[in-house]
Amino acid sequence: MIGRVLAIAGAGIHEARRSRLLPLAVPALVFAVPLIAQMFSDDAAQRAWLSRSVLAEGLRTILPLAAIVGAGFLLKPGLKQGWTVLPARRAEYFIGAAVAGVAVLSFGALFFTMGGAIAANDDLRLTLPAAGISKQRTLNGQHQVAQGKPGTSAWANPRYGEELVLGLPDEIDGKLQGTIEYQMVWTGESPPRDRSPVAVWLQHGSVRTPLATGVQSRYRVLFEGDYVAGSSLVLQPTDPVLIVGTSPERVRFDVAQVAPYASILRLLLLSLCAASLCLAVVLFVRSLSTAPTAVLAGLLLLATLTLLPSLAPTSRMAHDRRAALEQNARESKFVERLEARADALPQLLPDTYFDEYLAGRVVPGDALLAGGQRLLAALLLLPLGAMLFRLRQMAK
């Protein structure tokens, strides 16, 4: 049985190799990222960001779509296909076609990723989150400190002179550099006046040193300065009408420079496993339905595991904000259940790993674990689809 499955898979791969478009497709995939980054960038920094962006969007958007559309027309059940006429051989045909589809998809993704690796000339930053967070203020001459709970965010109201204090990781040596991602709540008293409503200080005892900051986006600032052992980072709101909040996971400190190739490989494996899951779902539906129906089912899966988890808060910041600002308000139980269910849905391709790469940071190693879970789900679906395909009535 295994020999016949491999023979069917080999025939499918050989058929793809005989395509007249293959001599054009391979160079197009390899040089897509370098050419786009070179043509649409003006300097080295823009070129590096564009090369990361094209690679990331290709792996998490184009690859699953290609798997869904290709899998919809991968099976050709009918009297012309000898393997599908005999019920005893249909499962072998089903598994062999799936293996061939995954192989062709993997080769295409590999060529595309090779181009991304060629264009990736800059190293990625290895970062660590803050060691902890607390809130401090001075009231009636007394210094008050409220320690934040692990896994939650803290909010500072400039009306009461509140500030956020973040602990520095021990691995920092020499230069202090990193990014802060924060959220804002507008009090509505007057229009905001600052583009970046925060100031960043390095506090050592009673001495404060301002750090150089730069605005990277609406909710992210870059800070840089000299490191002093035993110090802490202070985030101070500067706009009187904006309450600022963050969490230790949203404050990242750069500790080293690492080559990008390991991170690119992790993204490739994660994307291939997710695309294989899409292919398995489409083949599962295709075993008893038509190709358009199977493609629509795959697109529904992609939309469900891409859009719905993104609608739910990715952290507890939204809940913490409501608890801090709407203590007397009661939320609908239906809304709470809906948020909980949407938040429990796993993303097909978690944004966390791709956002890390887009920001020029190292992709965490647990991306391989996430990819393995999706691959396991795909492997469980294939035998079920093969069993259903054996029961299908073939068109005459």
C-alpha positions as YAML, in Angstrom:
chain: A
units: angstrom
residues:
- id: 1
  name: MET
  ca: [0.00, 0.00, 0.00]
- id: 2
  name: ILE
  ca: [2.77, 2.43, 0.91]
- id: 3
  name: GLY
  ca: [4.54, 1.70, -2.36]
- id: 4
  name: ARG
  ca: [1.39, 2.47, -4.36]
- id: 5
  name: VAL
  ca: [0.80, 5.70, -2.41]
- id: 6
  name: LEU
  ca: [4.36, 6.82, -3.09]
- id: 7
  name: ALA
  ca: [3.99, 5.89, -6.75]
- id: 8
  name: ILE
  ca: [0.83, 7.98, -7.05]
- id: 9
  name: ALA
  ca: [2.51, 10.88, -5.25]
- id: 10
  name: GLY
  ca: [5.54, 10.58, -7.51]
- id: 11
  name: ALA
  ca: [3.33, 10.63, -10.60]
- id: 12
  name: GLY
  ca: [1.64, 13.80, -9.34]
- id: 13
  name: ILE
  ca: [4.97, 15.49, -8.68]
- id: 14
  name: HIS
  ca: [6.27, 14.41, -12.08]
- id: 15
  name: GLU
  ca: [3.15, 15.85, -13.72]
- id: 16
  name: ALA
  ca: [3.81, 19.18, -12.02]
- id: 17
  name: ARG
  ca: [7.45, 19.10, -13.18]
- id: 18
  name: ARG
  ca: [6.32, 18.69, -16.78]
- id: 19
  name: SER
  ca: [4.42, 21.96, -16.68]
- id: 20
  name: ARG
  ca: [5.48, 24.47, -19.32]
- id: 21
  name: LEU
  ca: [5.33, 27.26, -16.75]
- id: 22
  name: LEU
  ca: [7.92, 25.64, -14.46]
- id: 23
  name: PRO
  ca: [11.00, 27.32, -16.11]
- id: 24
  name: LEU
  ca: [9.33, 30.70, -15.51]
- id: 25
  name: ALA
  ca: [7.75, 29.96, -12.13]
- id: 26
  name: VAL
  ca: [10.93, 28.99, -10.29]
- id: 27
  name: PRO
  ca: [12.95, 32.16, -11.14]
- id: 28
  name: ALA
  ca: [9.86, 34.30, -10.51]
- id: 29
  name: LEU
  ca: [9.45, 32.82, -7.02]
- id: 30
  name: VAL
  ca: [13.16, 33.10, -6.15]
- id: 31
  name: PHE
  ca: [13.62, 36.69, -7.32]
- id: 32
  name: ALA
  ca: [10.20, 38.05, -6.34]
- id: 33
  name: VAL
  ca: [11.22, 39.40, -2.93]
- id: 34
  name: PRO
  ca: [14.63, 40.87, -3.94]
- id: 35
  name: LEU
  ca: [13.22, 42.58, -7.04]
- id: 36
  name: ILE
  ca: [10.20, 44.07, -5.24]
- id: 37
  name: ALA
  ca: [12.38, 45.30, -2.38]
- id: 38
  name: GLN
  ca: [14.88, 46.84, -4.79]
- id: 39
  name: MET
  ca: [12.33, 48.49, -7.07]
- id: 40
  name: PHE
  ca: [10.10, 50.08, -4.43]
- id: 41
  name: SER
  ca: [12.65, 51.22, -1.84]
- id: 42
  name: ASP
  ca: [14.81, 54.33, -1.64]
- id: 43
  name: ASP
  ca: [17.30, 53.41, 1.08]
- id: 44
  name: ALA
  ca: [18.69, 50.44, 2.97]
- id: 45
  name: ALA
  ca: [16.26, 50.69, 5.90]
- id: 46
  name: GLN
  ca: [13.22, 50.81, 3.64]
- id: 47
  name: ARG
  ca: [14.61, 47.95, 1.56]
- id: 48
  name: ALA
  ca: [15.08, 45.78, 4.65]
- id: 49
  name: TRP
  ca: [11.56, 46.46, 5.90]
- id: 50
  name: LEU
  ca: [10.02, 45.85, 2.47]
- id: 51
  name: SER
  ca: [11.84, 42.55, 2.03]
- id: 52
  name: ARG
  ca: [10.54, 41.37, 5.42]
- id: 53
  name: SER
  ca: [7.03, 42.58, 4.63]
- id: 54
  name: VAL
  ca: [6.80, 40.87, 1.22]
- id: 55
  name: LEU
  ca: [8.11, 37.59, 2.62]
- id: 56
  name: ALA
  ca: [5.78, 37.64, 5.63]
- id: 57
  name: GLU
  ca: [2.67, 38.52, 3.61]
- id: 58
  name: GLY
  ca: [3.49, 35.92, 0.99]
- id: 59
  name: LEU
  ca: [3.82, 33.16, 3.58]
- id: 60
  name: ARG
  ca: [0.77, 34.01, 5.64]
- id: 61
  name: THR
  ca: [-1.61, 35.11, 2.87]
- id: 62
  name: ILE
  ca: [-0.65, 33.80, -0.57]
- id: 63
  name: LEU
  ca: [0.53, 30.34, 0.58]
- id: 64
  name: PRO
  ca: [-2.74, 29.33, 2.35]
- id: 65
  name: LEU
  ca: [-4.79, 30.66, -0.57]
- id: 66
  name: ALA
  ca: [-2.68, 28.66, -3.02]
- id: 67
  name: ALA
  ca: [-3.15, 25.55, -0.89]
- id: 68
  name: ILE
  ca: [-6.93, 26.02, -0.79]
- id: 69
  name: VAL
  ca: [-7.40, 26.68, -4.49]
- id: 70
  name: GLY
  ca: [-4.95, 23.96, -5.55]
- id: 71
  name: ALA
  ca: [-6.43, 21.34, -3.24]
- id: 72
  name: GLY
  ca: [-9.92, 22.00, -4.57]
- id: 73
  name: PHE
  ca: [-8.90, 20.70, -7.99]
- id: 74
  name: LEU
  ca: [-6.30, 18.17, -6.84]
- id: 75
  name: LEU
  ca: [-8.70, 15.21, -6.81]
- id: 76
  name: LYS
  ca: [-10.26, 14.17, -10.13]
- id: 77
  name: PRO
  ca: [-12.71, 11.40, -9.24]
- id: 78
  name: GLY
  ca: [-14.28, 9.72, -12.26]
- id: 79
  name: LEU
  ca: [-14.09, 6.73, -14.54]
- id: 80
  name: LYS
  ca: [-11.03, 8.12, -16.31]
- id: 81
  name: GLN
  ca: [-9.01, 7.78, -13.10]
- id: 82
  name: GLY
  ca: [-8.36, 4.09, -12.64]
- id: 83
  name: TRP
  ca: [-7.42, 4.37, -8.98]
- id: 84
  name: THR
  ca: [-10.76, 5.95, -8.11]
- id: 85
  name: VAL
  ca: [-12.89, 3.28, -9.79]
- id: 86
  name: LEU
  ca: [-11.94, 0.54, -7.32]
- id: 87
  name: PRO
  ca: [-13.12, 1.38, -3.77]
- id: 88
  name: ALA
  ca: [-10.17, -0.54, -2.33]
- id: 89
  name: ARG
  ca: [-7.73, 1.81, -4.10]
- id: 90
  name: ARG
  ca: [-9.51, 5.13, -3.54]
- id: 91
  name: ALA
  ca: [-7.86, 5.75, -0.19]
- id: 92
  name: GLU
  ca: [-4.44, 5.25, -1.77]
- id: 93
  name: TYR
  ca: [-5.30, 7.69, -4.54]
- id: 94
  name: PHE
  ca: [-6.55, 10.21, -1.96]
- id: 95
  name: ILE
  ca: [-3.42, 10.03, 0.22]
- id: 96
  name: GLY
  ca: [-1.08, 10.01, -2.78]
- id: 97
  name: ALA
  ca: [-2.70, 13.13, -4.24]
- id: 98
  name: ALA
  ca: [-2.44, 14.86, -0.86]
- id: 99
  name: VAL
  ca: [1.26, 14.01, -0.55]
- id: 100
  name: ALA
  ca: [1.90, 15.30, -4.07]
- id: 101
  name: GLY
  ca: [0.03, 18.52, -3.33]
- id: 102
  name: VAL
  ca: [1.99, 19.14, -0.13]
- id: 103
  name: ALA
  ca: [5.27, 18.43, -1.92]
- id: 104
  name: VAL
  ca: [4.55, 20.87, -4.76]
- id: 105
  name: LEU
  ca: [3.38, 23.49, -2.27]
- id: 106
  name: SER
  ca: [6.53, 23.00, -0.18]
- id: 107
  name: PHE
  ca: [8.84, 23.42, -3.14]
- id: 108
  name: GLY
  ca: [7.08, 26.62, -4.19]
- id: 109
  name: ALA
  ca: [7.24, 28.04, -0.66]
- id: 110
  name: LEU
  ca: [10.91, 27.03, -0.39]
- id: 111
  name: PHE
  ca: [11.86, 28.87, -3.57]
- id: 112
  name: PHE
  ca: [9.95, 31.96, -2.44]
- id: 113
  name: THR
  ca: [11.59, 31.86, 1.00]
- id: 114
  name: MET
  ca: [15.03, 31.50, -0.59]
- id: 115
  name: GLY
  ca: [14.43, 34.85, -2.26]
- id: 116
  name: GLY
  ca: [13.44, 36.34, 1.08]
- id: 117
  name: ALA
  ca: [16.62, 35.00, 2.65]
- id: 118
  name: ILE
  ca: [18.70, 36.50, -0.18]
- id: 119
  name: ALA
  ca: [17.10, 39.91, 0.37]
- id: 120
  name: ALA
  ca: [17.49, 39.73, 4.17]
- id: 121
  name: ASN
  ca: [20.82, 41.49, 4.63]
- id: 122
  name: ASP
  ca: [20.23, 42.96, 8.10]
- id: 123
  name: ASP
  ca: [20.41, 41.03, 11.37]
- id: 124
  name: LEU
  ca: [17.38, 40.72, 13.65]
- id: 125
  name: ARG
  ca: [17.28, 41.95, 17.22]
- id: 126
  name: LEU
  ca: [17.04, 39.47, 20.07]
- id: 127
  name: THR
  ca: [14.76, 41.10, 22.66]
- id: 128
  name: LEU
  ca: [13.57, 40.44, 26.18]
- id: 129
  name: PRO
  ca: [10.43, 41.81, 27.90]
- id: 130
  name: ALA
  ca: [10.46, 43.98, 31.00]
- id: 131
  name: ALA
  ca: [11.02, 42.22, 34.32]
- id: 132
  name: GLY
  ca: [7.85, 43.70, 35.86]
- id: 133
  name: ILE
  ca: [5.61, 46.73, 36.01]
- id: 134
  name: SER
  ca: [4.33, 49.01, 38.76]
- id: 135
  name: LYS
  ca: [2.59, 52.36, 39.07]
- id: 136
  name: GLN
  ca: [3.87, 55.21, 41.20]
- id: 137
  name: ARG
  ca: [2.75, 58.70, 42.19]
- id: 138
  name: THR
  ca: [3.36, 61.32, 44.83]
- id: 139
  name: LEU
  ca: [0.32, 62.38, 46.86]
- id: 140
  name: ASN
  ca: [0.47, 64.91, 49.72]
- id: 141
  name: GLY
  ca: [4.23, 64.52, 49.88]
- id: 142
  name: GLN
  ca: [4.03, 60.72, 50.14]
- id: 143
  name: HIS
  ca: [5.45, 58.41, 47.48]
- id: 144
  name: GLN
  ca: [2.94, 55.65, 46.64]
- id: 145
  name: VAL
  ca: [3.70, 52.51, 44.62]
- id: 146
  name: ALA
  ca: [1.18, 49.93, 43.33]
- id: 147
  name: GLN
  ca: [2.75, 46.71, 42.05]
- id: 148
  name: GLY
  ca: [1.20, 45.32, 38.86]
- id: 149
  name: LYS
  ca: [-0.04, 41.76, 38.65]
- id: 150
  name: PRO
  ca: [1.76, 39.29, 36.34]
- id: 151
  name: GLY
  ca: [0.19, 39.00, 32.91]
- id: 152
  name: THR
  ca: [-1.81, 42.22, 33.22]
- id: 153
  name: SER
  ca: [-1.31, 45.79, 32.06]
- id: 154
  name: ALA
  ca: [-1.09, 48.96, 34.13]
- id: 155
  name: TRP
  ca: [-2.50, 52.42, 33.38]
- id: 156
  name: ALA
  ca: [-1.15, 55.82, 34.36]
- id: 157
  name: ASN
  ca: [-3.40, 58.89, 34.59]
- id: 158
  name: PRO
  ca: [-1.49, 62.18, 34.16]
- id: 159
  name: ARG
  ca: [-4.23, 63.98, 36.07]
- id: 160
  name: TYR
  ca: [-2.94, 62.39, 39.27]
- id: 161
  name: GLY
  ca: [0.74, 62.49, 38.34]
- id: 162
  name: GLU
  ca: [0.92, 58.71, 37.86]
- id: 163
  name: GLU
  ca: [3.86, 57.02, 36.14]
- id: 164
  name: LEU
  ca: [4.67, 53.46, 35.07]
- id: 165
  name: VAL
  ca: [7.90, 51.85, 36.30]
- id: 166
  name: LEU
  ca: [9.33, 48.88, 34.41]
- id: 167
  name: GLY
  ca: [12.10, 46.57, 35.55]
- id: 168
  name: LEU
  ca: [15.11, 46.00, 33.31]
- id: 169
  name: PRO
  ca: [16.27, 42.46, 32.41]
- id: 170
  name: ASP
  ca: [19.66, 41.39, 33.75]
- id: 171
  name: GLU
  ca: [21.00, 40.55, 30.27]
- id: 172
  name: ILE
  ca: [21.37, 44.22, 29.25]
- id: 173
  name: ASP
  ca: [24.99, 45.31, 28.98]
- id: 174
  name: GLY
  ca: [26.27, 48.74, 27.97]
- id: 175
  name: LYS
  ca: [23.67, 50.24, 25.63]
- id: 176
  name: LEU
  ca: [20.01, 50.55, 26.55]
- id: 177
  name: GLN
  ca: [17.74, 50.33, 23.53]
- id: 178
  name: GLY
  ca: [14.27, 49.00, 22.85]
- id: 179
  name: THR
  ca: [10.65, 49.77, 22.04]
- id: 180
  name: ILE
  ca: [7.51, 50.49, 24.04]
- id: 181
  name: GLU
  ca: [4.05, 49.66, 22.72]
- id: 182
  name: TYR
  ca: [1.25, 51.37, 24.62]
- id: 183
  name: GLN
  ca: [-2.47, 52.02, 24.52]
- id: 184
  name: MET
  ca: [-4.22, 55.33, 25.08]
- id: 185
  name: VAL
  ca: [-7.58, 56.37, 26.54]
- id: 186
  name: TRP
  ca: [-8.85, 59.84, 25.69]
- id: 187
  name: THR
  ca: [-10.67, 61.51, 28.57]
- id: 188
  name: GLY
  ca: [-12.60, 63.82, 26.24]
- id: 189
  name: GLU
  ca: [-11.80, 66.96, 28.22]
- id: 190
  name: SER
  ca: [-9.91, 68.56, 25.33]
- id: 191
  name: PRO
  ca: [-8.21, 67.49, 22.08]
- id: 192
  name: PRO
  ca: [-4.89, 65.61, 22.37]
- id: 193
  name: ARG
  ca: [-1.92, 67.81, 21.68]
- id: 194
  name: ASP
  ca: [1.09, 65.47, 21.41]
- id: 195
  name: ARG
  ca: [1.88, 62.94, 18.71]
- id: 196
  name: SER
  ca: [3.78, 60.85, 21.24]
- id: 197
  name: PRO
  ca: [2.14, 61.44, 24.62]
- id: 198
  name: VAL
  ca: [4.88, 59.76, 26.66]
- id: 199
  name: ALA
  ca: [8.33, 60.56, 27.98]
- id: 200
  name: VAL
  ca: [10.84, 57.83, 28.83]
- id: 201
  name: TRP
  ca: [13.29, 58.18, 31.74]
- id: 202
  name: LEU
  ca: [16.03, 56.05, 33.25]
- id: 203
  name: GLN
  ca: [15.74, 56.20, 37.02]
- id: 204
  name: HIS
  ca: [18.58, 55.21, 39.35]
- id: 205
  name: GLY
  ca: [17.69, 55.94, 42.93]
- id: 206
  name: SER
  ca: [16.53, 59.57, 43.00]
- id: 207
  name: VAL
  ca: [18.39, 60.51, 39.79]
- id: 208
  name: ARG
  ca: [16.51, 60.61, 36.49]
- id: 209
  name: THR
  ca: [18.06, 60.71, 33.05]
- id: 210
  name: PRO
  ca: [15.96, 61.37, 29.93]
- id: 211
  name: LEU
  ca: [16.27, 58.82, 27.16]
- id: 212
  name: ALA
  ca: [16.23, 59.69, 23.47]
- id: 213
  name: THR
  ca: [12.92, 58.63, 21.90]
- id: 214
  name: GLY
  ca: [11.62, 58.28, 18.37]
- id: 215
  name: VAL
  ca: [8.09, 57.67, 17.12]
- id: 216
  name: GLN
  ca: [7.78, 54.42, 15.15]
- id: 217
  name: SER
  ca: [3.99, 54.35, 14.93]
- id: 218
  name: ARG
  ca: [0.95, 55.76, 16.68]
- id: 219
  name: TYR
  ca: [1.32, 53.36, 19.59]
- id: 220
  name: ARG
  ca: [5.04, 52.57, 19.56]
- id: 221
  name: VAL
  ca: [8.10, 54.58, 20.53]
- id: 222
  name: LEU
  ca: [11.78, 53.74, 20.34]
- id: 223
  name: PHE
  ca: [14.04, 54.62, 23.25]
- id: 224
  name: GLU
  ca: [17.83, 54.68, 23.50]
- id: 225
  name: GLY
  ca: [20.41, 55.68, 26.08]
- id: 226
  name: ASP
  ca: [23.24, 54.54, 28.35]
- id: 227
  name: TYR
  ca: [22.54, 51.66, 30.70]
- id: 228
  name: VAL
  ca: [23.12, 52.02, 34.44]
- id: 229
  name: ALA
  ca: [23.07, 48.89, 36.61]
- id: 230
  name: GLY
  ca: [20.29, 48.78, 39.18]
- id: 231
  name: SER
  ca: [18.13, 51.32, 37.35]
- id: 232
  name: SER
  ca: [14.55, 51.12, 36.09]
- id: 233
  name: LEU
  ca: [12.60, 52.49, 33.16]
- id: 234
  name: VAL
  ca: [9.93, 55.13, 33.80]
- id: 235
  name: LEU
  ca: [7.10, 55.79, 31.34]
- id: 236
  name: GLN
  ca: [5.53, 59.18, 32.04]
- id: 237
  name: PRO
  ca: [2.33, 60.42, 30.31]
- id: 238
  name: THR
  ca: [2.83, 63.94, 29.01]
- id: 239
  name: ASP
  ca: [-0.56, 64.75, 27.48]
- id: 240
  name: PRO
  ca: [-3.04, 65.68, 30.25]
- id: 241
  name: VAL
  ca: [-6.04, 64.23, 28.38]
- id: 242
  name: LEU
  ca: [-4.56, 60.82, 27.49]
- id: 243
  name: ILE
  ca: [-4.31, 57.92, 29.94]
- id: 244
  name: VAL
  ca: [-1.46, 55.61, 28.93]
- id: 245
  name: GLY
  ca: [-1.21, 51.89, 29.60]
- id: 246
  name: THR
  ca: [1.18, 49.07, 28.77]
- id: 247
  name: SER
  ca: [2.34, 45.66, 30.01]
- id: 248
  name: PRO
  ca: [5.77, 44.05, 30.52]
- id: 249
  name: GLU
  ca: [5.32, 41.97, 27.35]
- id: 250
  name: ARG
  ca: [4.85, 45.16, 25.27]
- id: 251
  name: VAL
  ca: [8.13, 46.68, 26.43]
- id: 252
  name: ARG
  ca: [11.05, 45.03, 24.65]
- id: 253
  name: PHE
  ca: [14.75, 45.52, 25.34]
- id: 254
  name: ASP
  ca: [17.37, 44.72, 22.70]
- id: 255
  name: VAL
  ca: [20.08, 42.40, 24.01]
- id: 256
  name: ALA
  ca: [21.82, 41.04, 20.85]
- id: 257
  name: GLN
  ca: [21.92, 40.95, 17.05]
- id: 258
  name: VAL
  ca: [21.14, 37.59, 15.41]
- id: 259
  name: ALA
  ca: [21.22, 36.41, 11.79]
- id: 260
  name: PRO
  ca: [17.71, 36.26, 10.27]
- id: 261
  name: TYR
  ca: [17.90, 32.82, 8.68]
- id: 262
  name: ALA
  ca: [16.66, 30.80, 11.67]
- id: 263
  name: SER
  ca: [13.66, 33.12, 12.03]
- id: 264
  name: ILE
  ca: [12.88, 32.84, 8.32]
- id: 265
  name: LEU
  ca: [13.02, 29.05, 8.57]
- id: 266
  name: ARG
  ca: [10.59, 29.08, 11.52]
- id: 267
  name: LEU
  ca: [8.13, 31.22, 9.57]
- id: 268
  name: LEU
  ca: [8.44, 28.90, 6.57]
- id: 269
  name: LEU
  ca: [7.73, 25.77, 8.62]
- id: 270
  name: LEU
  ca: [4.82, 27.41, 10.43]
- id: 271
  name: SER
  ca: [3.29, 28.60, 7.16]
- id: 272
  name: LEU
  ca: [3.74, 25.21, 5.49]
- id: 273
  name: CYS
  ca: [2.04, 23.43, 8.37]
- id: 274
  name: ALA
  ca: [-0.86, 25.90, 8.30]
- id: 275
  name: ALA
  ca: [-1.15, 25.56, 4.53]
- id: 276
  name: SER
  ca: [-1.13, 21.76, 4.89]
- id: 277
  name: LEU
  ca: [-4.04, 22.06, 7.31]
- id: 278
  name: CYS
  ca: [-5.95, 24.13, 4.75]
- id: 279
  name: LEU
  ca: [-5.17, 21.53, 2.08]
- id: 280
  name: ALA
  ca: [-6.35, 18.69, 4.33]
- id: 281
  name: VAL
  ca: [-9.62, 20.48, 5.14]
- id: 282
  name: VAL
  ca: [-10.33, 21.13, 1.46]
- id: 283
  name: LEU
  ca: [-9.57, 17.51, 0.53]
- id: 284
  name: PHE
  ca: [-11.77, 16.31, 3.41]
- id: 285
  name: VAL
  ca: [-14.72, 18.28, 2.03]
- id: 286
  name: ARG
  ca: [-13.81, 17.36, -1.55]
- id: 287
  name: SER
  ca: [-14.06, 13.66, -0.75]
- id: 288
  name: LEU
  ca: [-17.87, 13.90, -0.84]
- id: 289
  name: SER
  ca: [-18.53, 17.18, -2.68]
- id: 290
  name: THR
  ca: [-17.58, 19.24, -5.70]
- id: 291
  name: ALA
  ca: [-14.44, 21.31, -6.13]
- id: 292
  name: PRO
  ca: [-16.12, 24.75, -5.71]
- id: 293
  name: THR
  ca: [-17.78, 23.61, -2.49]
- id: 294
  name: ALA
  ca: [-14.46, 22.39, -1.11]
- id: 295
  name: VAL
  ca: [-12.73, 25.64, -2.02]
- id: 296
  name: LEU
  ca: [-15.45, 27.65, -0.29]
- id: 297
  name: ALA
  ca: [-15.05, 25.49, 2.82]
- id: 298
  name: GLY
  ca: [-11.31, 26.16, 2.81]
- id: 299
  name: LEU
  ca: [-11.86, 29.90, 2.41]
- id: 300
  name: LEU
  ca: [-14.34, 29.81, 5.30]
- id: 301
  name: LEU
  ca: [-11.75, 28.09, 7.48]
- id: 302
  name: LEU
  ca: [-9.14, 30.67, 6.52]
- id: 303
  name: ALA
  ca: [-11.50, 33.56, 7.25]
- id: 304
  name: THR
  ca: [-12.66, 32.05, 10.56]
- id: 305
  name: LEU
  ca: [-9.17, 31.38, 11.90]
- id: 306
  name: THR
  ca: [-7.79, 34.67, 10.60]
- id: 307
  name: LEU
  ca: [-10.46, 37.31, 11.21]
- id: 308
  name: LEU
  ca: [-12.38, 36.14, 14.29]
- id: 309
  name: PRO
  ca: [-9.37, 35.69, 16.61]
- id: 310
  name: SER
  ca: [-8.15, 39.13, 15.52]
- id: 311
  name: LEU
  ca: [-11.44, 40.73, 16.60]
- id: 312
  name: ALA
  ca: [-10.90, 39.55, 20.16]
- id: 313
  name: PRO
  ca: [-8.28, 41.31, 22.28]
- id: 314
  name: THR
  ca: [-4.88, 39.68, 21.94]
- id: 315
  name: SER
  ca: [-4.12, 40.45, 25.59]
- id: 316
  name: ARG
  ca: [-5.96, 41.46, 28.72]
- id: 317
  name: MET
  ca: [-5.47, 45.17, 28.04]
- id: 318
  name: ALA
  ca: [-9.04, 45.78, 26.91]
- id: 319
  name: HIS
  ca: [-10.44, 44.02, 29.98]
- id: 320
  name: ASP
  ca: [-8.07, 45.87, 32.27]
- id: 321
  name: ARG
  ca: [-9.05, 49.18, 30.72]
- id: 322
  name: ARG
  ca: [-12.75, 48.52, 31.26]
- id: 323
  name: ALA
  ca: [-12.10, 47.44, 34.82]
- id: 324
  name: ALA
  ca: [-10.11, 50.61, 35.51]
- id: 325
  name: LEU
  ca: [-12.40, 53.12, 33.81]
- id: 326
  name: GLU
  ca: [-15.85, 51.50, 34.01]
- id: 327
  name: GLN
  ca: [-15.88, 49.94, 37.43]
- id: 328
  name: ASN
  ca: [-19.63, 50.37, 37.88]
- id: 329
  name: ALA
  ca: [-20.59, 49.31, 34.35]
- id: 330
  name: ARG
  ca: [-21.89, 45.79, 33.79]
- id: 331
  name: GLU
  ca: [-21.15, 44.16, 30.52]
- id: 332
  name: SER
  ca: [-23.64, 41.91, 28.79]
- id: 333
  name: LYS
  ca: [-23.10, 38.22, 29.49]
- id: 334
  name: PHE
  ca: [-23.69, 37.51, 25.82]
- id: 335
  name: VAL
  ca: [-20.87, 39.90, 24.86]
- id: 336
  name: GLU
  ca: [-18.61, 38.31, 27.47]
- id: 337
  name: ARG
  ca: [-19.29, 34.81, 26.13]
- id: 338
  name: LEU
  ca: [-18.80, 35.99, 22.56]
- id: 339
  name: GLU
  ca: [-15.45, 37.58, 23.43]
- id: 340
  name: ALA
  ca: [-14.36, 34.47, 25.31]
- id: 341
  name: ARG
  ca: [-15.21, 32.18, 22.38]
- id: 342
  name: ALA
  ca: [-13.55, 34.44, 19.83]
- id: 343
  name: ASP
  ca: [-10.49, 34.78, 22.04]
- id: 344
  name: ALA
  ca: [-10.31, 30.99, 22.43]
- id: 345
  name: LEU
  ca: [-10.12, 30.42, 18.68]
- id: 346
  name: PRO
  ca: [-6.53, 29.81, 17.62]
- id: 347
  name: GLN
  ca: [-5.28, 31.82, 14.68]
- id: 348
  name: LEU
  ca: [-4.32, 29.82, 11.64]
- id: 349
  name: LEU
  ca: [-1.11, 31.85, 11.40]
- id: 350
  name: PRO
  ca: [-0.54, 33.69, 14.68]
- id: 351
  name: ASP
  ca: [0.21, 37.37, 14.12]
- id: 352
  name: THR
  ca: [2.69, 37.35, 17.00]
- id: 353
  name: TYR
  ca: [5.43, 35.59, 15.06]
- id: 354
  name: PHE
  ca: [4.98, 37.61, 11.87]
- id: 355
  name: ASP
  ca: [4.77, 40.90, 13.77]
- id: 356
  name: GLU
  ca: [8.03, 40.08, 15.51]
- id: 357
  name: TYR
  ca: [9.72, 39.47, 12.17]
- id: 358
  name: LEU
  ca: [8.22, 42.60, 10.61]
- id: 359
  name: ALA
  ca: [9.53, 44.65, 13.52]
- id: 360
  name: GLY
  ca: [13.04, 43.31, 12.90]
- id: 361
  name: ARG
  ca: [13.03, 41.03, 15.92]
- id: 362
  name: VAL
  ca: [13.84, 37.33, 16.29]
- id: 363
  name: VAL
  ca: [10.89, 34.96, 15.79]
- id: 364
  name: PRO
  ca: [10.35, 32.93, 19.00]
- id: 365
  name: GLY
  ca: [11.19, 29.25, 18.91]
- id: 366
  name: ASP
  ca: [7.67, 28.22, 19.96]
- id: 367
  name: ALA
  ca: [6.57, 28.98, 16.38]
- id: 368
  name: LEU
  ca: [7.72, 25.42, 15.61]
- id: 369
  name: LEU
  ca: [5.37, 24.07, 18.30]
- id: 370
  name: ALA
  ca: [2.47, 26.03, 16.81]
- id: 371
  name: GLY
  ca: [3.34, 24.64, 13.39]
- id: 372
  name: GLY
  ca: [3.51, 21.10, 14.74]
- id: 373
  name: GLN
  ca: [0.00, 21.40, 16.18]
- id: 374
  name: ARG
  ca: [-1.41, 22.43, 12.80]
- id: 375
  name: LEU
  ca: [0.47, 19.66, 11.03]
- id: 376
  name: LEU
  ca: [-0.92, 17.10, 13.50]
- id: 377
  name: ALA
  ca: [-4.46, 18.32, 12.81]
- id: 378
  name: ALA
  ca: [-3.82, 17.94, 9.07]
- id: 379
  name: LEU
  ca: [-2.49, 14.40, 9.51]
- id: 380
  name: LEU
  ca: [-5.60, 13.45, 11.48]
- id: 381
  name: LEU
  ca: [-7.91, 14.77, 8.77]
- id: 382
  name: LEU
  ca: [-6.30, 12.93, 5.86]
- id: 383
  name: PRO
  ca: [-7.24, 9.35, 6.95]
- id: 384
  name: LEU
  ca: [-10.79, 10.50, 7.67]
- id: 385
  name: GLY
  ca: [-11.03, 12.04, 4.21]
- id: 386
  name: ALA
  ca: [-9.65, 8.86, 2.65]
- id: 387
  name: MET
  ca: [-12.32, 6.78, 4.43]
- id: 388
  name: LEU
  ca: [-15.08, 9.07, 3.16]
- id: 389
  name: PHE
  ca: [-13.62, 9.00, -0.34]
- id: 390
  name: ARG
  ca: [-13.96, 5.21, -0.41]
- id: 391
  name: LEU
  ca: [-17.71, 5.59, 0.12]
- id: 392
  name: ARG
  ca: [-18.19, 8.10, -2.66]
- id: 393
  name: GLN
  ca: [-20.31, 7.30, -5.67]
- id: 394
  name: MET
  ca: [-18.26, 7.89, -8.83]
- id: 395
  name: ALA
  ca: [-19.80, 9.79, -11.73]
- id: 396
  name: LYS
  ca: [-20.26, 7.74, -14.88]
...
